[in-house]
Amino acid sequence: MADYGKSDQGFISRSTFKRLCLQRKEDERDVKSWTELPVDGTVYKIISSEKKQGKFGDCYILTVKTKVGEETKVWAPKSLQKMFEKESEKSKPRDIFFCSLGQIKKSDGHLKNEYDCCYR
């Protein structure tokens, strides 16, 4: 059995752990879920993307902006995130715009985030 008192390299203290967890929760508290985006025809431009580790794997937070300059963060549908990543890798990436269409229920009962998007 290992003696944790002698060699704790690579570990963080309980107070550092609590501080990091609290910071992560504060950062993610302001992120909207897809259902919080209005389904009123508002067009959003994707500004940036941030990868997060969720309990079901990787997930992404998009920073988006409206025409009037209102900036918000939203949990991204995987297909929209992949589109953003693919475009970002290009030497001359285009801007991606999208409009939320809410959610639809798939035949298996799961909800799917719907949107229309275009490049410019």
Buried (B, 14 or more C-beta within 10 A) or exposed (E): EEEEEEEEEEEEEEEEEEEEEEEEEEEEEEBBEBEEBEEEEBBBBBEEBEEEEEEEEEBBBBBBBEEEEEEBBBBBBEEBBEBBEEBEEEEEEEEBBBBBBBBEEEEEEEEEBBBEBEEE
